[in-house]
Amino acid sequence: MKIEILNPIEHDGKRFERGLVELGEELSKIFLKFKHAARAVIDAVETPAQTGGGTAAPQGAPAVTKK
């Protein structure tokens, strides 16, 4: 799981510096419990099709619907 370290974290004798890191699921969950220390990274960007939106009709043109 990718997370962003916001503030340096020391865990189990290892120091994790600021930036994006790939960690195991369990360690990521531990770090994400502390909002000031880390946050989850979203890999995919939603497209209008994924959010239920569509392509808008051009300005001034009526929208055409199929019957």
Summary of the structure (lengths in Angstrom):
residues: 67
radius of gyration: 20.7
end to end distance: 45.5
largest distance: 65.9
contacts: 113
relative contact order: 0.22
helix: 12%
strand: 25%
